[in-house]
């Protein structure tokens, strides 16, 4: 479950490693919990020394994986960490690759660009 003040990982090649959630942009859900496919305003906590971050420490992140059990075609799957990718706005992404598999829920939210970049869709 991703709420405000949650610290989670970034799984793209933008240089950021860990971020902390500040605000949830409610796209599809009424609760104050971010789900896969939602956008968050985050603060940068840890980054790679090889890539210099932007001047602003606040970024917009798209949730790609969330730590919980979920059912898919009768099978139960579990993801062990909350993960996201950094975006410039809701249509432009800041990365060229995504590490690890992505969930099909991203494709259901009409975010097809990231679905094509990811390694696998589960």
Secondary structure, 3 states (H helix, E strand, C coil): CECCCCEEEECECCCEEEEEEEEEECCCCCCCCECCCCEEEEEEEEECCCCCCCCCCEEEEEEEECCCEEEECCEEEECCCCEEEEECCCCCECCCCECCCECCHHHHCCCHHHHHHCCCEC
